[in-house]
């Protein structure tokens, strides 16, 4: 904290707890990305899906 210009222990801890979803007011669940809708939106030609499976390990949702 000594190197931060506007360091505040309570605010810093609260911010980290919120972003890690460990505090009392955690980040909402709807921020979890849906692989299907994300691939439709950002990879319509399915270039990522066509890559070698050894290169990309798809998460098991």
C-alpha positions in Angstrom: 0.0 0.0 0.0 2.9 2.3 0.5 3.5 2.7 -3.2 -0.1 3.5 -4.1 -1.1 7.1 -4.5 -4.7 6.6 -3.4 -4.3 3.3 -1.4 -7.1 2.4 0.9 -7.0 -0.9 2.7 -10.7 -1.4 3.1 -11.5 -0.4 -0.5 -8.7 -2.5 -1.9 -9.8 -5.6 0.1 -13.4 -5.0 -0.9 -12.5 -4.7 -4.6 -10.5 -7.9 -4.6 -13.2 -9.8 -2.7 -15.8 -8.5 -5.2 -13.8 -9.5 -8.3 -13.0 -12.9 -6.8 -16.6 -13.5 -5.7 -15.7 -14.1 -2.1 -17.2 -11.1 -0.4 -20.7 -10.4 0.8 -21.6 -8.6 -2.4 -20.0 -10.9 -5.0 -19.8 -10.4 -8.7 -23.0 -11.6 -10.4 -23.2 -15.1 -11.8 -24.3 -13.9 -15.3 -20.8 -12.8 -16.1 -19.9 -16.4 -16.8 -19.3 -16.7 -20.5 -21.3 -19.2 -22.5 -18.9 -20.9 -25.0 -21.7 -21.5 -27.6 -22.9 -17.9 -27.8 -19.3 -16.5 -27.6 -18.2 -18.7 -30.5 -21.2 -17.6 -32.5 -20.5 -13.9 -31.8 -16.7 -13.9 -32.0 -15.8 -16.9 -34.2 -18.6 -17.4 -36.8 -16.3 -19.3 -39.2 -15.4 -21.7 -36.3 -11.6 -21.2 -36.8 -11.0 -21.9 -33.1 -13.2 -25.0 -33.2 -11.4 -26.4 -36.2 -8.0 -26.2 -34.6 -6.2 -29.3 -33.4 -7.7 -30.5 -30.1 -4.2 -30.8 -28.6 -3.8 -27.0 -29.0 -7.0 -26.0 -27.4 -8.5 -27.9 -24.4 -12.2 -26.9 -24.3 -13.6 -26.6 -20.8 -16.1 -29.2 -19.7 -19.2 -27.2 -18.8 
